[in-house]
Amino acid sequence: MKPKKLGVNTVCTHVGEIKDEQFKGAVSPLYMSSSYAYENVDIKRYPRYFNTPNQEALGKKVAALEHCEAGMIFGSGMAAVSTAMLAFLQSGDHVVVQKTIYGGTYNFIVEEFPKYGIEFDFTDGFSEKHFKAKIKSNTKVIYVETPSNPLMLITDLEMIANIAKRHNLVSMIDNTFASPINQNPALFGIDIVIHSATKYMGGHSDLCAGAVACSSEHMDRIWNLGKNLGGSLSDYTVWLLERSMKTMGIRVKAQNRNAKKIARWLDKHPLVERVYYPGLKSHPDHEIAKRQMKGYSGMLSFELIPTIHAESFMKALVLIKQTMSLAGVESTILSPVKTSHALLSPEERERQGISDGLLRFSVGIEDKSDLIADLEQAFESVTKKHIELL
Ligand SMILES: *Cc1c(COP(=O)(O)O)cnc(C)c1O
């Protein structure tokens, strides 16, 4: 059976699985060996070479999900990001980076690249002219993330791929917020697709991992640096991630459905100023999202009206947990001002449109009626307190 012909849920469940020849068990056996025979074999197997049976098997699943030739699993999303970027950049090179990206990636670039003599520029916006304006004669890589945190702004993938081709750049995307279920950037011509597998791929808030998918040619370069940097994932976690990914299709589709309904409900709520969800027609990038996404993901943000204290609202939630990170089966909420964007100055936050009343909501798989009931009781509780104070 050819992986490309299979439906996405079948790919999630089966592609790459290791046959248990010995006992005929239903799932991939876990090979924990860190020592393999080297005589009469072409490939020396070793966990740090990213080629143990379980690492290779899961790489195939990631490749199939992203419609790429090759897939590789890393010890974290940042191991995937850093290895992929450094594989295509060296001293004297320049990279164009999208304005709003994951904080860890931002820190990696601004703290580490100067040490290696790698130049970088962040764009001033998300459109073609913003990206083109930053390209220089030594630019080698163009790096984007879409949807981006926390306003779920969308970058046009086809536009980025075209710029990359015209200027002979390697295009890279952090596809974490979309997941491979909702967006396959390689189909739009993007070269390197990166995931923090800690999020939708893992999906249960219980592991940390990363993944990359691309052509075999690009992967050879990433692998070569990867084995030197050493950011591989333990086979036990690889095996756990394989188990998690079997349900990724049904999990993410349930999260898409819940998020769309909750976004619409919040959009009509009198105590909500604005909702940022690419699936809403009112989102500024809805049309681009519709073109390149199969689903709009479980991530959304909303802004409370100024008289409501965001902290008190979150504290009043019972079912929806106040925790960091995202994309688990359980719904979680956080304040970007207090967490991911806490280190930015108030002026910079205002420039980026991140207000004190903004909340980022990672919608889980719970029944949407229970999630809405939880939000409603929290709204009632804060308005009651507000009235008591008057
Ligand atoms: C979490 C995250 C990362 C980093 O992944 P880790 O697994 O924490 O290293 C990168 N990009 C995005 C968009 C993320 O959400």
The ligand as an SDF file (V2000), in Angstrom:
LIG
                    3D

 15 15  0  0  0  0  0  0  0  0999 V2000
    6.3410   24.8770   21.7490 C   0  0  0  0  0  0  0  0  0  0  0  0
    6.7220   25.4370   20.4510 C   0  0  0  0  0  0  0  0  0  0  0  0
    8.0240   25.3400   19.9620 C   0  0  0  0  0  0  0  0  0  0  0  0
    9.1610   24.7330   20.7570 C   0  0  0  0  0  0  0  0  0  0  0  0
    8.9400   23.3890   20.9960 O   0  0  0  0  0  0  0  0  0  0  0  0
    9.5420   22.6160   22.2720 P   0  0  0  0  0  0  0  0  0  0  0  0
    9.0130   21.2310   22.0590 O   0  0  0  0  0  0  0  0  0  0  0  0
    9.0510   23.2960   23.4890 O   0  0  0  0  0  0  0  0  0  0  0  0
   11.0230   22.6990   22.1580 O   0  0  0  0  0  0  0  0  0  0  0  0
    8.2990   25.8600   18.7090 C   0  0  0  0  0  0  0  0  0  0  0  0
    7.3420   26.4750   17.9930 N   0  0  0  0  0  0  0  0  0  0  0  0
    6.0810   26.5960   18.4280 C   0  0  0  0  0  0  0  0  0  0  0  0
    5.0770   27.2960   17.5820 C   0  0  0  0  0  0  0  0  0  0  0  0
    5.7150   26.0900   19.6700 C   0  0  0  0  0  0  0  0  0  0  0  0
    4.4750   26.2410   20.1110 O   0  0  0  0  0  0  0  0  0  0  0  0
  1  2  1  0
  2  3  1  0
  2 14  2  0
  3  4  1  0
  3 10  2  0
  4  5  1  0
  5  6  1  0
  6  7  2  0
  6  8  1  0
  6  9  1  0
 10 11  1  0
 11 12  2  0
 12 13  1  0
 12 14  1  0
 14 15  1  0
M  END
$$$$
